[in-house]
């Protein structure tokens, strides 16, 4: 069970969408530390995140990116600023 702000364990159903996403990303990255992979892809990583969470997760991924390759598909400018390289894809209006 996840912990919220260093308190007692709580049911996952009580977490917000962003908190569930942070917990799942943390779990996946923890698994990767145990049984490592040189390459990691995260799609729509920032979908349920607020600005502060994007900054924290982006900073953590930047540190992990020193040890492995991470591809993160995201829309938030606060998350993108931590990227070492960016590929921007835009849909054009008709």
TILO-463412 format. One record per residue: x, y, z of N, C-alpha, C, CB in turn. Coordinates in steps of 0.1 Angstrom, whole numbers, plus 5000, padded with zeros to 4 digits. Glycine has a CB too. Layout:
% TILO-463412
XYZXYZXYZXYZ ...
This chain:
% TILO-463412
500849885000500050005000500950125000499050005012 500550224993501350354992501150435005500950434980 502050525007501950615018501750755013503250615027 500950835019500750975015501451065025499251005014 502451145021503151245029503651185042502151355032 504251065041504951005052504050955063505851105058 502750935060501850885071501650735070500450965069 500550695075500250545075499850505061499150515086 499850375059499450325046497950355043499650165045 497650375031496250405027495850325015496050555024 494550305013494050235001494350314988492550205003 494750244978495050304965493850384960495550204955 492650334962491450394957491250534963490250314960 491950574974491750704980492750804974492050694995 493650754966494650854959494050924948495850774955 494551044945494051114933494751054921494451274934 494351104909494851044897496351074896494151114885 496851194900498251224900499051144909498451374902 498451114921499151034931499250894927498451044945 498250844920498350704915499450694905496950664910 499550794896500450794886501950804891500250914876 502150884901503450894908503850764914503451014918 502850704921503150574927503450464917501850524936 502750464906503050364895504350384889501950364885 504750514886506050544880507150504890506150694876 506950534902507950504913508150354913507550564926 507050284913507050134913507850074901505650074914 507550124889508250084877509750114877507650144865 510050234882511450264883512150184894511650414886 511550154905512150074915512349934910511150064928 511349874902511649744896512849754886510349704888 512949864879514049874870515449874877513950004862 515449934889516649934897517049784901516550024910 516049704904516349564908516749484896515149504914 516049484885516249414873516349514861515149304870 517549574860517749684851517549664836519049734853 517149774830517049784816517749904811515549774811 518449904800519150024795518250124789520249984786 516950094787516050174779514750174786516050134764 514050294787512750294794511950394786512950344809 510650354783509750444776508550474785509250374762 508150594787507050634795506150724786507450714808 504950684783504050754774503050834782503250654765 502850964778501951054785502151064800500451014782 503351074803503851074817503151184825505351084818 503051294820502551414827501051434827503251534822 500351344822498851364820498151404832498251234814 498351344844497651384856498451464866497151254862 499551514862500451584871500151744871501851564867 500351794883500351944884501751994881499851984899 501952124880503352174877504352134887503252324877 504152134900505152094910505551954908504652124924 504551864906504851724904505651704891503551644903 505351774881506151764868507551794871505551854857 507851904879509151944882509951834890509152074889 509251774900509851674908510151544900508951644920 509151504892509351384884510351404873508051334878 510351524867511351554856512751554862510951684850 512951614874514251614880514751474883514151704893 513851394888514151254892514551174879513051184899 513751194868514151124856515451174849512951144846 515751304851516951354847518151284853517051514849 518051264866519151194874519251054869518851194889 518050984867518050844863518550834848516650784864 518350944841518850944827520350934825518251064820 521050964836522550954836522950804835523151024848 522050714840522450574840521750494829522050524854 520650544824519950474813519250564804518850374820 518850514793518050604783516650604787518350554768 516050724787514650734790513950814779514450804804 512850764774512050834764510750864771511850754751 510450984773509151024780508351114770509451104793 507151064767506251134758505451224768505351044750 505551354766504851444775504451574768505651474788 503551644774503051774768503451894777501551774767 503751874790503951984799505352044797503751934813 505352174796506652244794507552234806506352394791 506952224818507752204830508452074830506952224843 507851974825508451844824509551834813507451734821 509251904802510151904790511451974793509451964778 511452064802512752144804513852054810512452254813 513551934815514551844820515151754810513951764832 514551754798515051674787516451714782514051664775 517251614779518551644773518351674758519551534776 517351604752517051624738515551614736517751514729 515051694727513551694725513251674710512951834730 512251604708511651584694510251634696511751444689 509951744689508551804690507751764677508651964691 506651704680505651674670504351744672505451514670 503951814661502751894662501751854651503052044662 500551854654499451834644499051964639498251754650 499051974626498652104619497152104617499452124606 496552224619495152244616494952234601494652374622 493752184598493452184583493152314578492252084581 
